[in-house]
C-alpha cells in the first residue's frame, strides 16, 4: 500500500478541483420502541425518526435491566481488579454490594481520579450498577495482555448522580498547551502570549442525572508499528505526528457499544481575564447513541439543549476598562447524525495506509440534522435556524455528492447592528446615534430587510460512471426574492482520478485527463422578484423622509417609491450607449434588466452553447487562428439575459 502522504497532492487537487468546477440494538428494549434504521429521505421522515429515536433512548433509561444470565451472588472485588492501574490513576469506592434478582454489583460513592500535577481530576457518581461486569477486561487491556482480543466489559453500566472532579485544572492545561502550540507554530507576540496566559478558567463543572452504557466491548487495539514498517510507510509526518494520528485511528476502532444514553446534563464554566469575566451555563435534556461498531455509528442524537451566559462589553466606549455583562442565550431543540461509516477509514489511519482503490464504498459521513437553533444577545434574536441538514457520498476517498439545506435560517442584521452599537456605545456615522439607528432599523423591519435569512439548498453531484458534474442552488431571501442557479459540466470520473495515485507523474496525468474530459455545457442564474423590488423602493423613500438632514438623502426624500423605481430603470437604459461601445450585442440585456426593475418577474442569465466548450473546440479554433470579437464569444457561449413577467 502507498502511504497517506504520497497521495496527498493528487487527492487534494482532485477533490478541490472536482467541486471547484461546479462552484446491533440492545435486546432489553421493548420491540415497539425499536428505532427506525432506514436513512431518512424527507423532512417528515427525519421528524418521525427523531420521535422514534427519542422514545427509544427514554425507554432505555427508564426500563429496569433484567440481566443476561451472567448475574453473580458475589460483588466485584474492585480493589483487586484495578490494583495495576497506571501511576496516578485510582478508583475509589464506597459500599459494594449485590442487587437481588439482577445480580448487579452496586457501588456507592464511585470515582475515577487522575493526579494532574497534584490536582485530582475525573468523575464521581453517587451510585454505579455493573451488570455482567468482567473485572479483568479493562486491567488486562491496560497491561496490554488482551490487545488482540474482543472482550465484553459489561452487559450494562449505569451511573447515577454523576459529577466532575477538578475539571478547571484540565481546562487550564488545555489553555497552556494551546498557547505553547501556537507560539511554536507562529511565534506570536510576547504580549499576546502574556494575555492568553492570563486566562483563568476558575470554574468548570458538569453533572448528569443518569449515564447508561449497554454492551460495551473492547475490540482489538491494532496499528502498524514503526519497526514493522513497509517501504515508504515512514514518509510524511514525523514520528510523533504520525504516531498521534495512528493512535486516533486505533483508539476509535478499539471499542464497540450497543448504546450510550444520558439525560439531565448541566455544564457551567467561568473564564476570567484580569478584571473581565465571562460565564456560560448549558443544560441538555436527553442524548444518546446506538450501535457504535469500531467507527461505524447507526445513530446519535440530542434533544433540548439550552445555554445562557453573559458576555463582557465596554460600559463606556472611551473607558474600555469599565465593563458590563450582556446576557446571551440560545439553544438547539434537536440535533442528530445517522449512518456514519468510518471504521475502514480509522483502520487505514491506524495502519498508515491508503485503502484499495477498488474499495469504492469506503466511508460515509452520514446524514446530519439540526432543528430550531437560536442565539440571542441582549434579549434580541441574532441567529435562528429552523432546520439545517447535510448529506454526502464518496467514491473511495473522493466526495461525489454534497447536499446542504437550510430552512428559515439566518442572521437578524438589524438586531446585530443594534446590539453592537447600543451595547458598545458606537455610532455608525457622526450624528447617527442609537436613536437614529433604531428609527432606521424600524423602517427596514417594516419592509422586510432587517434579516439576512430565508431558505437555501445546495446540491453538488459528481457522477461515478460518466464524470459529469451537476450543480443546483436554490434560495429564498425573506419574502423579497427567490434565486435558482444551475450548472452542467463534464469532468474526469472519480475512478480515473483514484487510479492516478499510483502514477509516477500523477499531477501531469491528472492535468491531461482533466483537459480531455472537461466540458462546459450550461450555466443558468435566475432571480425572481416576490415583492422585494416594491418594498425596496418603498423603504428607500421612507428612509429619505426619516433622515432628510443626512447627506445624500435628498433624492430619496423628494421622490416617492414609483419615482425612485423609474429613476433606477432610466439609469440602466442610460448606460446602454456606454456599454454598447464595448458590447454592441448587450442592448437586449440592458432592456431585460430595466424591465425586471420596472415590472418585477424573473431575470435570467444563461450560457447554453450550441456545442460544449471543451479542449477540442478551443484547439480547433486556435488552429484556425480564431480571434473572436465580443459578439462571437457571446454566440459561442450562447449567452442570453432575459426577463419574463
ZAPA-257064 format. One line per field, with one value per residue (C-alpha): residue in one letter; x, y, z. Coordinates in steps of 0.001 Angstrom, whole numbers, always signed. Layout:
type [A,...]
u [X,...]
v [Y,...]
w [Z,...]
END
This chain:
type [X,X,X,X,X,X,X,X,X,X,X,X,X,X,X,X,X,X,X,X,X,X,X,X,X,X,X,X,X,X,X,X,X,X,X,X,X,X,X,X,X,X,X,X,X,X,X,X,X,X,X,X,X,X,X,X,X,X,X,X,X,X,X,X,X,X,X,X,X,X,X,X,X,X,X,X,X,X,X,X,X,X,X,X,X,X,X,X,X,X,X,X,X,X,X,X,X,X,X,X,X,X,X,X,X,X,X,X,X,X,X,X,X,X,X,X,X,X,X,X,X,X,X,X,X,X,X,X,X,X,X,X,X,X,X,X,X,X,X,X,X,X,X,X,X,X,X,X,X,X,X,X,X,X,X,X,X,X,X,X,X,X,X,X,X,X,X,X,X,X,X,X,X,X,X,X,X,X,X,X,X,X,X,X,X,X,X,X,X,X,X,X,X,X,X,X,X,X,X,X,X,X,X,X,X,X,X,X,X,X,X,X,X,X,X,X,X,X,X,X,X,X,X,X,X,X,X,X,X,X,X,X,X,X,X,X,X,X,X,X,X,X,X,X,X,X,X,X,X,X,X,X,X,X,X,X,X,X,X,X,X,X,X,X,X,X,X,X,X,X,X,X,X,X,X,X,X,X,X,X,X,X,X,X,X,X,X,X,X,X,X,X,X,X,X,X,X,X,X,X,X,X,X,X,X,X,X,X,X,X,X,X,X,X,X,X,X,X,X,X,X,X,X,X,X,X,X,X,X,X,X,X,X,X,X,X,X,X,X,X,X,X,X,X,X,X,X,X,X,X,X,X,X,X,X,X,X,X,X,X,X,X,X,X,X,X,X,X,X,X,X,X,X,X,X,X,X,X,X,X,X,X,X,X,X,X,X,X,X,X,X,X,X,X,X,X,X,X,X,X,X,X,X,X,X,X,X,X,X,X,X,X,X,X,X,X,X,X,X,X,X,X,X,X,X,X,X,X,X,X,X,X,X,X,X,X,X,X,X,X,X,X,X,X,X,X,X,X,X,X,X,X,X,X,X,X,X,X,X,X,X,X,X,X,X,X,X,X,X,X,X,X,X,X,X,X,X,X,X,X,X,X,X,X,X,X,X,X,X,X,X,X,X,X,X,X,X,X,X,X,X,X,X,X,X,X,X,X,X,X,X,X,X,X,X,X,X,X,X,X,X,X,X,X,X,X,X,X,X,X,X,X,X,X,X,X,X,X,X,X,X,X,X,X,X,X,X,X,X,X,X,X,X,X,X,X,X,X,X,X,X,X,X,X,X,X,X,X,X,X,X,X,X,X,X,X,X,X,X,X,X,X,X,X,X,X,X,X,X,X,X,X,X,X,X,X,X,X,X,X,X,X,X,X,X,X,X,X,X,X,X,X,X,X,X,X,X,X,X,X,X,X,X,X,X,X,X,X,X,X,X,X,X,X,X,X,X,X,X,X,X,X,X,X,X]
u [+0,+1101,+1321,-1058,+1408,+2424,-1057,-1929,-1105,-3161,-6035,-6156,-6074,-8723,-11101,-10758,-10980,-13888,-16047,-14468,-15573,-19155,-18627,-26733,-29637,-29984,-32115,-33770,-35851,-39408,-39976,-42493,-39751,-37216,-35544,-36008,-32869,-33645,-31866,-34325,-35190,-37602,-38149,-41199,-39224,-36488,-39015,-40606,-37216,-36313,-39537,-38869,-35248,-36139,-38686,-36018,-33483,-36105,-37289,-33711,-33074,-36333,-36655,-35067,-32326,-33274,-29789,-28432,-27875,-24421,-25595,-23467,-24145,-20719,-19926,-16914,-13675,-12731,-9626,-8127,-9412,-7791,-4627,-2422,-3783,-1207,+593,-1538,-4852,-7020,-10525,-12383,-15410,-17763,-20020,-20061,-22992,-25016,-28501,-31120,-32688,-30455,-27204,-25640,-22775,-23822,-21086,-21745,-19560,-17661,-14884,-12152,-9410,-6193,-3489,-2822,+160,-1195,-4855,-7250,-9389,-12029,-15651,-17600,-21035,-23362,-24136,-22959,-24569,-22427,-24347,-22374,-19135,-15760,-13335,-10311,-11224,-10043,-6975,-5854,-6148,-4155,-1467,-1542,-2475,-5667,-4815,-5744,-8958,-12608,-13723,-17076,-16541,-20154,-23702,-24616,-23020,-25382,-24158,-26427,-25639,-22553,-20329,-16987,-13876,-11214,-12106,-10861,-7336,-7920,-9170,-6128,-3865,-5548,-5183,-1474,-921,-2795,-667,+2534,+1406,+503,+3643,+5769,+3946,+3611,+5968,+3266,+3953,+5033,+2283,-376,+1126,+1002,-2670,-3501,-1593,-3630,-6805,-8050,-10759,-11736,-14996,-15818,-18240,-20625,-23110,-25790,-28647,-28037,-25488,-26095,-23778,-25036,-22993,-19553,-16910,-13172,-12077,-8516,-6166,-4119,-1852,+1222,+4266,+7264,+9534,+7123,+7237,+6974,+8664,+7527,+5481,+7717,+7489,+5331,+4713,+7466,+7310,+5419,+2776,+2283,+2024,-577,-2702,-2356,-3482,-6649,-7457,-6528,-8499,-11685,-11594,-10773,-14334,-17962,-21193,-24841,-25992,-24980,-27607,-27642,-30084,-30401,-26878,-25707,-22415,-21187,-17944,-16485,-13384,-11536,-9002,-7703,-10914,-13088,-15234,-17354,-19758,-21843,-24301,-25726,-28375,-29117,-32312,-31505,-28768,-27699,-26102,-26674,-24865,-21326,-19042,-15379,-16039,-19393,-22365,-26022,-27450,-26541,-28930,-29503,-32630,-33468,-30131,-30312,-27468,-27261,-24418,-23015,-20542,-18385,-18693,-17367,-19796,-18155,-16647,-13880,-13158,-12709,-11793,-15294,-17181,-20738,-22189,-24556,-26857,-26525,-28987,-29947,-30386,-30859,-34092,-32723,-29554,-28640,-26284,-27120,-25437,-21809,-19276,-15682,-14456,-12375,-11049,-9872,-8297,-6406,-5253,-4084,-2159,-896,-2034,-4303,-7308,-7523,-8943,-11318,-12964,-15193,-17754,-15064,-16655,-19698,-20098,-23775,-26748,-26593,-29671,-30286,-33595,-34614,-31256,-31412,-28914,-29933,-27916,-29208,-32703,-32593,-32576,-29290,-29467,-32019,-32297,-35477,-33621,-30128,-29262,-26200,-25571,-22695,-21382,-17856,-16158,-13111,-11748,-13278,-16529,-19151,-22197,-22664,-26179,-26830,-30231,-31109,-34738,-35760,-32170,-30119,-28976,-31125,-28773,-30851,-30641,-26949,-26175,-28388,-26716,-23210,-23959,-26153,-24249,-20845,-21988,-20625,-22037,-22390,-21594,-21236,-24649,-26207,-26517,-28659,-31949,-31450,-30312,-33411,-35567,-33832,-33972,-37697,-38153,-36011,-38080,-41331,-40314,-38662,-34988,-33786,-32998,-30465,-32459,-34593,-34116,-31102,-30313,-27130,-26724,-23446,-23136,-20167,-21382,-19247,-19975,-19637,-17724,-20476,-20704,-24095,-24761,-28050,-28593,-31942,-32595,-35298,-34382,-37119,-40300,-38355,-36524,-36081,-32997,-32079,-28653,-27672,-24593,-23722,-20095,-18157,-15221,-12971,-14573,-13641,-12215,-9751,-8532,-8209,-6139,-3652,-2492,-9,+1359,+4874,+3767,+347,-35,+793,-1572,-4298,-3920,-4076,-7121,-8927,-8113,-9515,-12668,-13673,-16710,-18719,-22315,-24597,-24988,-28157,-28605,-32089,-33620,-37358,-38969,-41562,-42257,-38734,-38434,-41635,-40615,-37072,-38122,-40778,-38121,-35644,-38237,-39208,-35554,-35156,-38175,-36970,-33458,-33671,-30740,-28349,-26019,-27355,-30919,-32490,-33126,-34811,-36893,-38170,-39025,-41704,-41265,-42642,-40361,-37332,-38136,-38371,-35028,-33439,-34959,-33823,-30323,-29995,-31328,-28997,-25991,-26744,-24720,-21620,-21910,-22757,-19282,-17721,-20515,-22893,-24986,-25780,-28763,-31356,-29574,-29897,-33530,-34150,-32591,-34618,-37829,-37076,-36613,-39783,-42120,-40613,-40883,-37800,-34389,-32322,-28699,-27905,-24929,-26065,-23564,-24768,-21687,-19996,-16968,-14088,-10412,-11207,-13310,-10769,-7866,-9780,-10472,-6829,-5751,-7892,-6290,-9640,-9556,-13174,-14921,-17274,-20301,-18679,-17851,-21469,-22582,-20112,-21183,-24848,-25073,-28506,-30107,-33893,-36808,-40108,-43110]
v [+0,+3526,+5726,+8593,+11381,+10081,+10726,+13974,+16203,+14271,+13578,+17157,+18616,+16203,+16828,+20617,+20829,+18424,+20570,+23854,+23317,+23136,+26073,-4153,-2909,-3548,-6650,-5359,-2650,-3423,-4119,-1305,+1254,-119,+2815,+3489,+2446,+3484,+6606,+9491,+10925,+13704,+16276,+14325,+11079,+12799,+14136,+10697,+9066,+11677,+10893,+7148,+7524,+9769,+7203,+4522,+6342,+7417,+3840,+2603,+4941,+4195,+424,-1825,-4047,-7734,-9171,-11666,-14791,-13708,-12496,-13238,-13554,-12100,-8445,-7494,-7009,-3627,-3232,-6445,-5843,-2460,-2822,-2450,+848,+3265,+5523,+8490,+6775,+5474,+4147,+4966,+3057,+3241,+370,-2503,-4942,-7229,-6304,-9005,-10587,-8884,-9843,-6497,-5160,-1908,+572,+3692,+6812,+5592,+7747,+7517,+10045,+11042,+13038,+16021,+17842,+17430,+18066,+15151,+15211,+12765,+11844,+10592,+9031,+8590,+5091,+2741,-550,-3091,-5855,-8821,-6969,-8542,-7116,-8255,-6738,-3177,-4029,-6604,-4024,-1539,-4178,-4960,-8630,-8576,-6109,-8599,-9851,-8801,-8741,-7632,-5284,-5340,-6020,-2676,+27,+2544,+5650,+7908,+11286,+11876,+14873,+16138,+16488,+19123,+19954,+23525,+22087,+20217,+23395,+25307,+22570,+22771,+26562,+26273,+23643,+25766,+28793,+26750,+25203,+28443,+30106,+27298,+27436,+31164,+32771,+35136,+38378,+38081,+40465,+38221,+35169,+37001,+37857,+34245,+33001,+35373,+33478,+31707,+29057,+29243,+27306,+24371,+21685,+19208,+16806,+14482,+12583,+9260,+7805,+4355,+2195,-1028,-3854,-2262,-4368,-3807,-4608,-5354,-2404,-2686,-315,-526,-89,+1802,-1219,-3241,-577,-1406,+601,+4198,+3911,+6237,+9029,+12091,+13429,+12912,+10058,+11872,+13305,+10022,+8100,+10534,+10148,+6377,+6348,+8206,+5543,+2659,+4055,+4702,+1057,-327,-472,-1075,-492,-1278,+2029,+5023,+7327,+10161,+12789,+15972,+17233,+20618,+22288,+25613,+27493,+30916,+32468,+35393,+37651,+40288,+42047,+40677,+37609,+35546,+32798,+30212,+27570,+24763,+22136,+19120,+17159,+13871,+12424,+9028,+6921,+3369,+667,+2019,-569,+380,+3684,+2950,+4564,+3932,+6936,+9713,+12380,+15044,+16889,+20090,+21842,+25310,+27685,+31031,+33272,+36749,+38407,+41316,+44541,+48028,+50106,+53220,+53402,+55668,+53980,+50418,+49004,+49714,+46562,+45358,+41935,+41471,+38418,+35758,+32872,+30214,+26550,+23636,+21675,+18644,+17515,+14127,+12170,+8808,+6283,+7237,+4666,+5449,+2061,+1366,+4925,+4567,+1200,+2716,+5582,+3194,+1166,+4279,+3080,+4071,+1847,-142,+1917,-967,-248,+2434,+2467,+3181,+5704,+7787,+10870,+10050,+12391,+15383,+17201,+20175,+21868,+25035,+26552,+30034,+32565,+35812,+38639,+41463,+39953,+40326,+37499,+37367,+33990,+31267,+28106,+26139,+23286,+22557,+19266,+17833,+14680,+13429,+10431,+9278,+7184,+5802,+8971,+11383,+13230,+12669,+14292,+17295,+18286,+21161,+22549,+25479,+26233,+29587,+30246,+33393,+36449,+39328,+42022,+44794,+43312,+42558,+46159,+47448,+45300,+46205,+49914,+50296,+47887,+49160,+52760,+53222,+55359,+54262,+57788,+61189,+62409,+58995,+57607,+54928,+56826,+57382,+53811,+52442,+54600,+53326,+49693,+50005,+51079,+48179,+45780,+47246,+46401,+43043,+43945,+43661,+39949,+38186,+34994,+32588,+29186,+27806,+24492,+23377,+20118,+19077,+15722,+14063,+11039,+7963,+6496,+9489,+12083,+14645,+17369,+18957,+21885,+23271,+26070,+27475,+30249,+32427,+35765,+36667,+37453,+39510,+37371,+33785,+32515,+29446,+28650,+25537,+24298,+21223,+20252,+17305,+16077,+13097,+10134,+9533,+6125,+7688,+10175,+7438,+5414,+8231,+7935,+5206,+7025,+8423,+11553,+11758,+15533,+15673,+12800,+14462,+17700,+15819,+13789,+16893,+18706,+15866,+15343,+18874,+20321,+23420,+22634,+25106,+27696,+29468,+32108,+33400,+35896,+36154,+39152,+38112,+41600,+42671,+45385,+47146,+47008,+48117,+51357,+51978,+51521,+53841,+56596,+56078,+56301,+59520,+61033,+59896,+61349,+64332,+66015,+63157,+63517,+62017,+61612,+64411,+62275,+59629,+62156,+64137,+61142,+58672,+54928,+54960,+57806,+56118,+52979,+54966,+56583,+53147,+51967,+55086,+54759,+51287,+52477,+55486,+53196,+51463,+53811,+53421,+49642,+49406,+50668,+47602,+45080,+46045,+42940,+43962,+46210,+43454,+42505,+46014,+46094,+42873,+44370,+47539,+45552,+43486,+46614,+48106,+45100,+42507,+38915,+36797,+37843,+35046,+34970,+31847,+30343,+27491,+26855,+25005,+22784,+22005,+24181,+21723,+21346,+20010,+23044,+25505,+23806,+23778,+27496,+28148,+26158,+28417,+31491,+32499,+35797,+36283,+39573,+40031,+39171,+35919,+34940,+35571,+33300,+30537,+30506,+31054,+33962,+35470,+37768,+37568,+38912,+37107,+38551]
w [+0,-637,+2398,+3151,+2379,-1074,-2405,-724,-3715,-6267,-3929,-2670,-6159,-7386,-4513,-4691,-8481,-8804,-6557,-7529,-11105,-10036,-7609,+16925,+19169,+22942,+23498,+26655,+24990,+24009,+20309,+19945,+20660,+18188,+16406,+12722,+10853,+7284,+6087,+6178,+2779,+3633,+6355,+7535,+7650,+9647,+12161,+12510,+13046,+15678,+17560,+17433,+18463,+21399,+22614,+22277,+24464,+27009,+27406,+27591,+30532,+32322,+31822,+34500,+33157,+33510,+33175,+30674,+32729,+33885,+37299,+40357,+44082,+44860,+44236,+42165,+44096,+42628,+44755,+43361,+39835,+39424,+41507,+38418,+37153,+35677,+38098,+39048,+38253,+41080,+41635,+44816,+46062,+48976,+49970,+47452,+47393,+45129,+43913,+44413,+41302,+38707,+40461,+39566,+41602,+43252,+44166,+46192,+46022,+42978,+41476,+38849,+39588,+37840,+39608,+37317,+38791,+42296,+41411,+41264,+38103,+36947,+37562,+40537,+40880,+43812,+42613,+39859,+38835,+36961,+35144,+33823,+34521,+33661,+36259,+34258,+30875,+31455,+33634,+31066,+28308,+30379,+30904,+27170,+27637,+25539,+22785,+20053,+21662,+21669,+25309,+26680,+29607,+30776,+29677,+31203,+33335,+34882,+36692,+38718,+40186,+38041,+38763,+37521,+39678,+39144,+35529,+35899,+36076,+32816,+31152,+32335,+30989,+27564,+27536,+28391,+25700,+23167,+23958,+23664,+20365,+18607,+19964,+18489,+15145,+14606,+17054,+18260,+20035,+23700,+24717,+23162,+24847,+28171,+27613,+26789,+29812,+31943,+31092,+34178,+33899,+37531,+37335,+35102,+36225,+34717,+36189,+34896,+36434,+34677,+32294,+30850,+28743,+27155,+25644,+25994,+24208,+23945,+20380,+19195,+19559,+16354,+14443,+12211,+14419,+13091,+13477,+11328,+8629,+4975,+2249,+2312,+5486,+7481,+4924,+5552,+9060,+11606,+14064,+16822,+14478,+12677,+15953,+17295,+14152,+14246,+17871,+16907,+14332,+16625,+19575,+17566,+16384,+19838,+21220,+20361,+22228,+21748,+23210,+25280,+26786,+29303,+30490,+32512,+31935,+33201,+32390,+33709,+33390,+34010,+32471,+33963,+32255,+34671,+35761,+32941,+33498,+31128,+32131,+30335,+31535,+29427,+30054,+27907,+28350,+26617,+24406,+23179,+20505,+19420,+17500,+17530,+15948,+15714,+13938,+12332,+14040,+13298,+15151,+17564,+18777,+21423,+22492,+24362,+24668,+26241,+27027,+28755,+29773,+29944,+27600,+28810,+26811,+27495,+29505,+28086,+24575,+25872,+29226,+27937,+31326,+32618,+31659,+31955,+31295,+28370,+28519,+25832,+25452,+22944,+22345,+19973,+20114,+18282,+16518,+15101,+12920,+11336,+9094,+9682,+8401,+9362,+10584,+7500,+7492,+11096,+10223,+7317,+9531,+12259,+9703,+7907,+4502,+1676,+1040,-2153,-4995,-5685,-2315,-3762,-917,+1648,+4001,+4762,+6935,+7365,+7430,+9795,+11082,+13352,+14171,+15960,+16779,+18284,+19603,+21324,+22817,+24993,+24628,+20838,+18310,+16390,+14643,+14137,+12098,+11811,+10146,+8809,+7106,+5394,+3386,+1238,-699,-1510,-4178,-2417,-747,-3256,-2442,-5129,-3508,-1274,-218,+2173,+3141,+5394,+6187,+7674,+8659,+9003,+10915,+12038,+10799,+12296,+15773,+15339,+14382,+17166,+19798,+18669,+18549,+21609,+23821,+22704,+22518,+18992,+16185,+12574,+11454,+13113,+14152,+13594,+17096,+18757,+18384,+14669,+14255,+15992,+13736,+10588,+11688,+12365,+8746,+7481,+9588,+8255,+4690,+5446,+5023,+8624,+8404,+6178,+6326,+4363,+2758,+950,-723,-2449,-4356,-5974,-7719,-9441,-11436,-10793,-14216,-16520,-14502,-15129,-12505,-11846,-9577,-8326,-5869,-4756,-2287,-770,+738,+3232,+1272,-1243,-3799,-4911,-6690,-8696,-10172,-12135,-13969,-16035,-16652,-17978,-15911,-15183,-13378,-9731,-10682,-13125,-10527,-7894,-10359,-10744,-7133,-8048,-11092,-11047,-12917,-11275,-11474,-15171,-15937,-13905,-15828,-19133,-18097,-16884,-20101,-22204,-20139,-19186,-20922,-20185,-21131,-19427,-16708,-15612,-12930,-12131,-9723,-9147,-7516,-4922,-3630,-2868,-5510,-4448,-803,-1602,-3267,-601,+2075,+346,+176,+3823,+4872,+2904,+4622,+8041,+7646,+5262,+7006,+6246,+3263,+23,+1294,-733,-3803,-1628,+270,-2719,-4944,-3943,-4459,-8009,-9000,-7450,-9389,-12615,-11870,-11477,-14765,-16603,-15144,-16670,-20025,-19902,-19582,-22888,-25140,-22978,-22782,-26485,-27310,-25714,-26267,-29091,-28515,-24921,-25732,-25167,-21963,-20605,-21702,-19756,-16597,-16991,-17492,-14397,-12293,-13687,-13665,-11374,-12588,-13288,-14602,-16131,-17199,-19198,-21002,-23220,-26008,-29085,-28737,-25414,-24734,-24462,-25329,-28791,-29693,-28287,-30113,-33394,-33088,-32238,-35291,-37448,-35923,-34497,-32574,-31532,-31176,-28191,-30352,-31451,-27881,-26926,-29750,-28859,-25213,-26026,-23592,-23007,-20451,-20455,-18474,-18018,-16249]
END
